[in-house]
Amino acid sequence: MTVSAISPTAIPLTVGILGAGNIGRPLGRHWLAAGHTVTFGSRTPGRLASFVEPLGDRARAATYAEAVESSDVVLLSVPHPALDDLLDRFVEQLAGKIVIDATSPFGVTEDGLFASRLGTGITQGSWTAKRLPESSVARAFTHFPDELLWSRGTQQRHFWGMAIASDDAGARQVTETLVHDAGFVPVPLGGLDESAAVDPGGALFGLFSTAAGLSAAAGRTA
């Protein structure tokens, strides 16, 4: 069955999703329902045929390169160990585009606590922005449990908060739009250097709450 529009956005976007897994698939379905065009990028796009075909004419499966080329906004949702090579390959093609990093540098300490593999003093968002100096980088969709992205964004639309961060006003606005169109309430944290709360070990990592609850947990006023 073709995805039907729930609440079409005012300005449809072309979105490329690099990594059609537990994050990319539900978000892509939300964005298609909101009226956007989505290209699901994969190393093996043929394997996505059974997933993409029922989604309608605005959805297609393609290689990573094709997804980047055809899109104005790109979501990074590959497993974090694959991110370094991916950015090396497409740094030039991603120039001038809005890039939303939903990857997670997931690690666990000897005490069994979540921790960022990047260590202290650097956030995932700022790390990606340094790797993509000609792109407008935002951070979103990383702290929310991925298995709930579809159900919460569909059954309880605009109840749950989603933290975002960016140094670029335009990227922040587009990310807020895509968060809203996925069924969540955007909760700005500030710039990328201020986004440690959504990285592993951060105050918001793994947390799903209302916008006010996220703001309070991050130590910010709602």
Disulfide bonds with the S-S distance in Angstrom:
none
